[in-house]
């Protein structure tokens, strides 16, 4: 995106299609809807409405609009294509699915003139990503000529949702396995079963690759075995950015921030995930000022922060009591990056206001959020009410969640404690 102005002329004619494709992908990565729409208009001005080039670029736009959450734009581009291929249909399905519109994704699948193993796997992945595993299982059983990709998709789906029994049963049933199937099992075992089982699975793999070893680096780190994590990292023959990010995260998770920073500085290549990892490391270990410094350094390096990046820097502001800075970041999401704050971002801001004693503002934000306040949000404000012995406000806040969730024992407990203290 930094080179956008040099690649687009005043009359919006793009220099060449390769640069245009790169820009469209960059818009998707950064969730930059405004620039995607500008490029879309530039494409229309070229008066190319058919051919392989137009279809390829239109497919990229459908994908980008899906990532940006603009389904009306995605469908407009889709509908304007005279000659759609299987990727066009599949990208529309993915756009609907990743924005929570599974019925529309299934409808697009049903409307496809021809379906093959690729199309079925896209539908399967949509169900897996939305954690609707029963639908995923039904789709999986209907796939004609299931291959190792569709089998691995089911293994990973069960793993992601903590159903290790069905994950292992599916894995054991696989007629053919590849390194990605084994890696999915290693991840599943380390996250949802035991590190010993992950290690056992790891040593059964016929051949390892960087992804498999990265999974073990992360597994050891989650269990506090930093030495084993580092030894595994050192054994990776061709370390990639994921490998480096995994070891930086390992040290951050274990509060070894100085060593994490040294490793981060040694990285030959960094991406948004790498930067977010070091921002998160400082944020979650109580170094709010340092997390904001790293966030600013990331922006200066040209990385476009995403929703996860902002959750972590807002967490750093909250833990560091950086009220003004946190508010600036919250506003920056939409103003500078066209990102809509989600529930997690509002909860971070609530926590920041509550920790800072700004209970009036916290209560106002709770009432004005574009979401129904949930138990987590209300507990955040209730905890602050307890600290500042504000019983009247605590009763008002508790009413919000207790009306909708009579079984909210944590809120009852917090409210009772405030009564007792006051």
C-alpha positions in Angstrom: 0.0 0.0 0.0 2.9 2.3 0.5 3.5 2.4 -3.2 -0.2 2.9 -4.2 0.1 6.5 -5.3 3.1 5.7 -7.5 1.3 2.8 -9.2 -2.0 4.6 -9.9 -2.1 7.5 -12.2 -4.4 10.6 -11.7 -6.9 9.1 -14.1 -6.9 5.8 -12.2 -5.2 3.7 -14.9 -3.1 1.0 -13.4 0.5 0.6 -14.7 0.2 -3.2 -15.2 -1.9 -6.1 -14.1 0.8 -7.7 -11.9 1.1 -4.6 -9.8 -2.7 -4.3 -9.6 -2.9 -7.9 -8.4 -0.3 -7.2 -5.7 -2.2 -4.1 -4.6 -5.5 -6.0 -4.4 -3.9 -8.7 -2.2 -2.4 -6.0 0.0 -5.8 -4.5 0.5 -7.1 -7.9 1.6 -4.2 -8.4 4.0 -4.7 -5.0 5.6 -8.5 -5.1 5.4 -8.3 -1.7 3.5 -11.8 -1.5 2.0 -11.4 2.1 0.7 -8.3 1.4 -1.3 -9.8 -1.9 -2.6 -12.8 0.1 -3.9 -10.5 2.6 -5.6 -8.6 -0.2 -7.4 -12.0 -1.8 -8.3 -13.0 1.5 -10.0 -9.6 1.7 -11.7 -10.2 -1.8 -13.1 -13.6 -0.7 -14.5 -12.0 2.3 -16.2 -9.8 0.0 -18.2 -12.9 -1.2 -19.9 -11.8 -4.8 -19.8 -14.9 -6.9 -19.0 -13.8 -10.3 -20.2 -10.8 -12.6 -20.6 -8.5 -14.4 -18.3 -6.9 -11.3 -16.9 -10.2 -9.7 -16.0 -11.5 -12.9 -14.3 -8.2 -13.3 -12.4 -8.3 -9.8 -11.0 -12.1 -10.0 -10.3 -11.5 -13.2 -8.3 -8.9 -11.4 -6.3 -11.4 -8.5 -5.6 -14.1 -11.0 -4.5 -11.5 -12.5 -2.1 -10.5 -9.0 -0.8 -14.0 -7.8 -0.3 -14.7 -10.9 1.7 -11.8 -10.2 3.9 -12.9 -6.6 4.3 -16.5 -7.7 5.2 -18.1 -6.0 2.2 -20.3 -8.7 0.9 -22.3 -6.4 -1.3 -19.1 -5.5 -3.2 -18.1 -9.1 -3.4 -21.4 -10.1 -4.9 -21.4 -7.1 -7.3 -18.0 -8.2 -8.7 -19.2 -11.8 -8.9 -22.4 -10.9 -10.7 -20.5 -8.8 -13.2 -18.3 -11.6 -14.3 -19.6 -13.2 -17.5 -17.4 -16.3 -17.4 -17.0 -17.6 -13.9 -14.8 -20.5 -13.0 -14.8 -22.8 -10.0 -12.5 -20.4 -8.1 -14.9 -17.5 -8.6 -17.7 -19.6 -7.0 -15.5 -20.8 -4.3 -14.2 -17.4 -3.4 -17.8 -16.1 -3.1 -18.6 -19.1 -0.8 -15.5 -18.3 1.3 -16.5 -14.6 1.5 -19.9 -15.5 2.9 -18.6 -18.1 5.3 -15.8 -16.0 6.8 -18.4 -13.3 7.6 -20.8 -15.8 9.3 -23.3 -16.2 6.4 -23.1 -20.0 6.2 -26.6 -20.3 4.6 -25.6 -18.0 1.8 -22.3 -19.9 1.4 -24.2 -23.2 1.1 -26.6 -21.5 -1.4 -23.7 -20.5 -3.6 -22.4 -24.0 -3.4 -25.8 -25.4 -4.5 -25.9 -22.9 -7.4 -22.6 -23.9 -8.8 -23.0 -25.3 -12.3 -20.3 -27.9 -11.6 -18.8 -29.1 -8.4 -15.6 -31.1 -7.8 -13.4 -32.1 -4.9 -12.0 -28.6 -4.6 -15.5 -27.0 -4.3 -16.5 -29.6 -1.7 -13.4 -29.0 0.3 -14.1 -25.2 0.3 -17.6 -25.9 1.8 -16.1 -28.3 4.3 -13.5 -25.7 5.4 -16.3 -23.2 5.8 -18.1 -25.4 8.2 -14.9 -26.3 10.1 -13.9 -22.6 10.4 -17.4 -21.8 11.9 -17.2 -24.8 14.3 -20.3 -26.4 12.9 -18.8 -29.8 12.9 -22.0 -31.8 12.4 -22.5 -30.0 9.1 -18.9 -30.5 8.3 -19.2 -34.2 8.9 -22.2 -34.5 6.7 -20.4 -32.6 3.9 -17.3 -34.7 4.4 -19.3 -37.9 4.0 -20.8 -36.6 0.7 -17.5 -35.6 -0.9 -16.9 -37.8 -3.9 -13.4 -39.2 -4.0 -12.2 -37.7 -0.7 -8.5 -36.9 -0.7 -5.8 -36.3 1.9 -6.8 -32.6 2.0 -10.4 -33.2 2.9 -9.4 -35.8 5.5 -6.8 -33.4 7.0 -9.5 -30.7 7.1 -11.7 -32.9 9.3 -8.7 -33.8 11.5 -7.8 -30.1 12.0 -11.5 -29.2 12.6 -11.9 -31.6 15.4 -8.6 -30.5 16.8 -9.5 -26.8 16.7 -12.7 -27.6 18.6 -11.1 -29.7 21.3 -12.7 -33.0 20.2 -9.6 -35.1 20.4 -11.3 -38.4 20.4 -13.0 -37.8 17.0 -9.8 -36.1 15.8 -7.7 -39.2 16.5 -10.4 -41.6 15.2 -10.5 -39.7 11.9 -6.7 -39.6 11.7 -6.4 -43.3 12.3 -9.0 -44.0 9.6 -7.2 -42.0 7.0 -6.2 -44.1 4.0 -3.2 -41.8 3.2 -1.4 -39.3 5.4 1.0 -36.5 4.6 3.1 -34.2 6.6 0.2 -31.8 7.1 -2.0 -34.5 8.5 0.7 -35.5 11.0 1.2 -31.8 11.9 -2.5 -31.4 12.6 -2.3 -34.3 15.0 0.8 -32.9 16.7 -1.0 -29.6 17.2 -4.2 -31.4 18.5 -2.2 -33.5 21.0 -0.2 -30.6 22.3 -3.2 -28.3 22.8 -6.0 -30.7 23.8 -4.4 -33.9 25.1 -0.9 -34.1 26.5 2.6 -33.0 25.5 3.8 -36.6 25.9 1.3 -37.7 23.2 2.3 -34.8 21.0 6.0 -35.9 21.3 5.1 -39.5 20.6 3.1 -38.5 17.5 6.0 -36.2 16.4 8.5 -39.1 16.5 6.2 -41.3 14.4 6.2 -38.9 11.5 8.2 -40.3 8.6 9.6 -36.9 7.6 9.4 -33.6 9.4 9.1 -30.1 7.9 9.3 -26.7 9.3 5.5 -26.6 10.1 5.7 -29.9 12.1 8.7 -28.6 14.1 7.0 -25.2 14.6 4.1 -27.1 16.2 6.4 -28.7 18.7 8.2 -25.4 19.4 4.7 -24.0 20.3 3.7 -27.2 22.2 6.8 -27.1 24.4 6.4 -23.4 25.1 2.7 -23.8 26.1 3.9 -26.3 28.7 6.6 -24.0 30.0 9.4 -26.2 28.6 11.4 -23.4 27.1 14.7 -25.3 26.8 13.1 -28.0 24.7 11.3 -25.4 22.7 14.6 -23.6 21.9 16.3 -26.9 21.1 13.6 -27.9 18.6 13.8 -24.4 17.0 17.6 -24.7 16.6 17.1 -28.1 14.8 14.8 -26.6 12.1 17.0 -26.8 9.0 15.3 -24.0 7.1 13.7 -21.5 9.5 10.9 -19.4 8.1 9.1 -16.4 9.5 6.6 -18.7 11.2 9.5 -20.6 12.9 11.0 -17.3 14.2 7.6 -16.0 15.3 7.0 -19.3 17.2 10.2 -19.0 19.2 9.6 -15.3 19.9 6.2 -16.1 21.2 7.6 -19.0 23.3 9.9 -16.6 25.2 7.2 -14.0 25.5 4.7 -16.5 26.9 7.2 -17.5 29.5 7.9 -13.8 30.5 11.4 -13.9 29.1 11.0 -10.6 27.3 14.6 -9.6 27.0 15.4 -12.8 25.2 12.3 -12.6 23.1 13.3 -9.1 21.9 16.8 -10.3 21.0 15.3 -13.1 18.9 12.9 -10.6 17.4 15.7 -8.3 16.4 17.6 -11.3 14.9 14.7 -12.2 12.6 15.8 -12.0 9.0 12.2 -11.3 7.9 9.2 -10.0 9.9 5.5 -9.9 9.1 2.4 -8.6 10.8 2.1 -11.8 13.0 5.8 -11.4 14.2 5.2 -7.7 15.2 1.9 -8.6 16.8 3.6 -11.3 18.8 6.2 -9.0 20.4 3.5 -6.3 21.0 1.4 -9.0 22.8 4.4 -10.2 24.8 5.0 -6.8 26.3 1.2 -6.1 26.7 0.3 -9.3 28.5 3.3 -9.2 30.8 2.4 -5.7 32.1 4.8 -3.6 30.0 2.2 -1.3 28.5 4.6 1.5 27.4 6.9 -0.9 25.7 4.0 -2.6 23.8 2.9 0.8 22.4 6.5 1.6 21.4 6.7 -1.7 19.4 3.3 -1.0 17.9 4.5 2.4 16.7 7.7 0.8 15.4 5.5 -1.7 13.5 3.5 1.1 11.8 6.7 3.0 10.9 8.0 -0.2 9.2 4.9 -0.1 7.0 3.0 -3.0 8.5 -0.7 -2.4 8.5 -2.2 -3.5 11.9 -5.2 -5.7 12.0 -7.9 -6.4 14.6 -5.7 -8.7 16.6 -2.8 -6.2 16.7 -5.2 -3.6 18.1 -6.6 -6.0 20.8 -3.0 -6.5 22.0 -1.9 -2.8 22.0 -5.2 -1.9 23.8 -4.5 -4.6 26.3 -1.0 -3.1 26.8 -2.6 0.4 27.4 -5.0 -1.1 29.9 -2.3 -2.9 31.9 -0.1 0.1 31.7 -2.8 2.6 32.7 -2.3 4.5 29.4 -5.8 6.0 29.1 -5.1 8.7 26.5 -3.0 6.5 24.4 -5.6 3.7 24.5 -8.4 6.0 23.4 -6.2 7.3 20.5 -5.6 3.7 19.3 -9.3 2.9 19.6 -10.3 5.8 17.4 -7.4 5.1 15.0 -8.8 1.7 14.1 -11.7 3.1 12.0 -10.2 6.5 11.2 -6.8 5.3 9.9 -7.3 1.7 9.0 -11.0 1.3 8.2 -11.3 -1.4 10.9 -14.6 -1.7 12.9 -13.9 -2.2 16.6 -15.3 -5.5 17.8 -16.5 -6.7 21.1 -12.9 -7.5 22.3 -11.8 -3.9 21.5 -14.7 -2.5 23.4 -13.9 -4.7 26.4 -10.3 -3.6 26.3 -11.4 0.0 26.4 -13.9 -0.7 29.2 -11.1 -2.3 31.2 -8.9 0.7 30.6 -11.6 3.1 31.7 -12.5 1.0 34.7 -8.8 0.6 35.8 -8.4 4.3 35.5 -11.4 5.0 37.8 -13.4 6.6 35.0 -16.6 4.7 36.0 -19.0 7.3 34.5 -17.3 6.8 31.1 -17.2 3.1 31.5 -20.9 2.8 32.3 -21.7 5.1 29.3 -19.6 3.0 27.0 -21.3 -0.2 28.3 -24.7 1.3 27.4 -23.6 2.6 24.0 -21.7 -0.4 22.6 -23.0 -1.7 19.3 -23.3 -5.1 21.0 -25.4 -6.5 23.8 -23.1 -6.2 26.9 -22.1 -9.7 27.9 -20.9 -11.1 31.2 -17.3 -10.3 30.6 -18.0 -6.6 29.9 -20.2 -6.3 32.9 -17.8 -8.1 35.2 -15.1 -5.7 34.1 -17.1 -2.7 35.3 -18.4 -4.5 38.4 -14.9 -5.2 39.5 -14.0 -1.5 39.3 -17.2 -0.7 41.2 -15.9 -2.9 44.0 -12.6 -1.2 44.0 -14.2 2.2 44.2 -17.0 1.0 46.5 -19.7 2.3 44.1 -22.7 0.1 45.1 -25.4 2.1 43.3 -23.6 1.8 40.0 -22.8 -1.9 40.6 -26.5 -2.7 41.0 -27.2 -0.9 37.7 -24.5 -2.7 35.8 -25.4 -6.1 37.3 -29.0 -5.6 36.2 -27.8 -5.5 32.6 -26.4 -9.0 32.5 -28.5 -10.7 35.2 -31.7 -9.9 33.3 -30.4 -11.9 30.3 -28.3 -14.4 32.2 -29.8 -15.5 35.4 -27.1 -18.1 35.9 -24.3 -15.7 35.9 -22.8 -16.8 39.2 -19.6 -14.7 38.8 -21.7 -11.5 38.6 -23.7 -12.5 41.6 -20.5 -13.2 43.5 -19.0 -9.8 42.6 -22.2 -8.0 43.5 -22.4 -9.8 46.9 -18.8 -8.9 47.7 -19.5 -5.3 46.9 -22.5 -5.4 49.3 -20.4 -6.9 52.0 -17.5 -4.4 51.6 -19.8 -1.3 51.5 
